[in-house]
Amino acid sequence: MRSICIDVEKRRASAEAFIPADHPLFADHFPGSPLLPGSLMLELAAQLSGPLAEEFAKTQVGIERWAILGMVRDARFLQPVFLPAHLELSAEIARADSFAIKTNVMVAVNGDRVMQAQLVMMMIETSAEWAQAIEARNNRLARWKDAS
Amino acid sequence: MSSRDTHAEVAILVRQTLALPESEPILPQQLFFYDLGFTSMDLLDLLFRLEQHFQIEIPEGTIYHLARGDLAEAQFAEDAVLTEAGRARLMKLLYDTPPELFPARIHATTLPRFCTVGAIVRLVDHKLAERTCSN
């Protein structure tokens, strides 16, 4: 992820990501023709939906929770994404409850939609053992926001 | 829309949620959590399916508010636990759930756990009627 921009008033967020072709993850997917796995696109979309859901819950609902991907609905992988690729991601809150926030997400390459889905982020209360993970994620998120 | 039609449509959505075959009967008296083996994620999935299929909104706390009715908030629940009056209201709303399933202490967030398929059909019919009235 390179940058992220969250607008809780408008219930949406956007982000940009660059995926190199030479990452070891893609060595077998596929040799000589690296293709971005759909599961990684979903993960990137969840990394956008999570902070959006958390900030929405905090500022609009008044609760501080940690967003975890709980459900993927109606995912469509519309075109193959060959690497390297610049991805444009967007997420919009479709429904918000105190325990779960549903987002409509979309990924595009050069303006063409390559993936769409609904992600349900489960809003869980954090405990002490999550502190390190949350701090690391928050530092990462701050860098992405600074870059937007 | 008649209650019977709604039941047939809800039954299809329940089967889709649990990936059950069409031959699997879904009966009004079946309890989601006790009889059908629903998890809270299954219930959330069904909720989304109901909203999409019937074009209705079922916001968080719907069963709570239906059960509370005109009873004052403080009389219905204290610290998110149903009072005796609140418990009676819930049992009246969910009249087809066996009474012995309702514990003495019912937390407000657990109300969907006591629903039968029939109760959800009634809820959908209620929402459809609301929509008709507002049009």
Interface residues (C-beta under 8 A of the other chain):
Chain A: G70 M71 R73 R95 D97 S98 F99 A100 K102 Q118 V120
Chain B: M41 L44 D45 F48 P59 E60 T109
